[in-house]
């Protein structure tokens, strides 16, 4: 089964193409609640107290070659299926 993005979630992966210190350590994609898919970047940083954290930035919208599934688009738009007690299964 192929990975299917869901509204409100995304993934970050190690950036193997990092060539300067300003480039992000992590890159990936995120689907916003409205169904739009954007690039996301992450930088590993450290506080003055020595605690590590990841700073993130959402970038430009991804031009999708494959449309978002109808299920995910409907869910992103707030669709809630109605329960029908007359159905015998």
Secondary structure, 3 states (H helix, E strand, C coil): CCCCCCCCEEEEEECCCCCCCCCCCEEEEEECCCCCEEEEEEEEEECCCCCEEEEEEEEEECCCCCCCCHHHHHHHCCCCCCCCCCCCC
